[in-house]
Amino acid sequence: MLSRSALRLSLAGRAGAARWYSAGAQALGKDFIAQREAVRHHAADTTQLWRRISFFVCFPATITCIAWVRNVENEHEEHLEHIKEENGGELPEVPEYPYLNRRSKPFPWGPNSLFFNPHVNKDLSEA
């Protein structure tokens, strides 16, 4: 018991004394805090930059792209309607090319592709 008390007192006495290796810790701490504040300031500036790029570049570019695609699709639909009018209300028959729709073995779900669309794709179950 006595040795334990003596050890505690000797360690408590050393805790208050300045250590030789901690003399420059105050200066290093100030440099660290200054560097951390510089990083925080840079992060705030970069965040603001990318927020402005998003609002003033990306959003208008996306809206412009949407408007352009809508215009092109409307022109395409008008063109298809014009071709239908020229051919009695239906699209002309697509020529049978031997290199189209070649299958070396059938699909497990049938002759058409998995993403078959009767408005766009040729129905191969009739062939």
C-alpha positions in Angstrom: 0.0 0.0 0.0 2.8 2.3 0.8 4.6 1.8 -2.4 1.4 2.4 -4.4 0.9 5.8 -2.6 4.4 6.8 -3.2 4.1 5.9 -6.9 1.0 8.0 -7.2 2.6 11.0 -5.5 5.7 10.8 -7.7 3.5 10.6 -10.9 1.3 13.5 -9.7 4.4 15.6 -9.1 5.6 15.0 -12.7 2.3 15.7 -14.3 2.5 19.4 -13.4 6.1 19.8 -14.6 6.7 21.0 -18.2 8.1 18.4 -20.5 11.0 19.0 -22.7 9.3 17.6 -25.8 6.1 19.7 -25.4 7.9 23.1 -25.5 7.0 23.7 -29.2 3.5 22.2 -29.0 1.8 25.6 -28.6 3.4 26.8 -31.8 2.5 23.6 -33.7 -1.1 23.8 -32.4 -1.5 27.3 -33.7 -0.2 26.2 -37.1 -2.6 23.2 -37.1 -5.5 25.4 -36.3 -4.6 27.9 -39.0 -4.2 25.2 -41.5 -7.6 23.7 -40.5 -9.3 27.0 -40.9 -7.7 27.5 -44.3 -9.0 24.1 -45.4 -12.5 25.0 -44.0 -12.4 28.3 -45.9 -11.4 26.6 -49.1 -14.1 23.9 -48.7 -16.7 26.7 -48.3 -15.5 28.5 -51.4 -15.4 25.3 -53.5 -18.9 24.4 -52.3 -20.2 27.8 -53.4 -18.4 27.5 -56.8 -20.0 24.1 -57.5 -23.4 25.3 -56.3 -23.2 28.2 -58.8 -22.1 25.9 -61.6 -25.0 23.7 -60.9 -27.6 26.4 -60.9 -26.2 28.6 -63.7 -24.7 26.0 -66.1 -26.1 22.5 -65.5 -29.8 23.3 -65.0 -30.1 25.6 -68.0 -28.1 23.1 -70.1 -30.5 20.3 -69.1 -33.5 22.4 -69.9 -32.1 23.4 -73.2 -31.4 19.7 -74.0 -34.9 18.7 -73.0 -36.4 21.4 -75.3 -34.1 20.4 -78.2 -35.0 16.6 -77.9 -38.7 17.5 -77.7 -38.5 19.5 -80.9 -36.6 16.8 -82.7 -39.1 14.1 -81.6 -42.0 16.3 -82.7 -40.4 16.7 -86.1 -39.9 13.0 -86.3 -43.6 12.3 -85.4 -44.7 14.8 -88.1 -42.5 13.1 -90.6 -44.0 9.7 -89.8 -47.5 11.1 -90.1 -46.6 12.6 -93.5 -45.3 9.2 -94.7 -48.6 7.5 -93.4 -50.7 10.0 -95.4 -48.7 9.3 -98.6 -49.2 5.5 -98.1 -52.9 5.4 -97.3 -52.7 5.7 -93.5 -50.1 3.0 -92.9 -46.3 2.9 -92.9 -44.7 1.2 -95.9 -43.6 -2.4 -95.5 -39.9 -2.8 -94.4 -37.9 -4.8 -96.9 -36.8 -8.3 -95.9 -33.1 -8.1 -95.7 -31.4 -11.5 -95.1 -28.9 -10.1 -92.5 -31.6 -8.7 -90.2 -33.2 -10.7 -87.4 -30.9 -13.7 -87.7 -31.2 -16.1 -84.8 -28.8 -19.1 -84.5 -31.0 -20.5 -81.7 -34.4 -19.3 -80.4 -34.9 -17.2 -77.3 -36.4 -19.1 -74.3 -39.4 -16.7 -74.3 -40.2 -16.9 -78.0 -39.1 -15.4 -81.4 -39.2 -11.7 -80.4 -36.6 -10.0 -78.2 -37.2 -9.5 -74.5 -37.9 -5.8 -75.1 -40.3 -6.2 -78.0 -42.5 -3.2 -78.8 -45.1 -3.8 -81.5 -45.2 -0.1 -82.4 -41.5 -0.1 -83.3 -40.2 -3.6 -83.8 -41.2 -6.2 -86.4 -43.2 -9.1 -85.0 -41.2 -12.2 -85.8 -43.8 -14.6 -84.6 -45.7 -14.0 -87.8 -42.7 -14.8 -90.0 
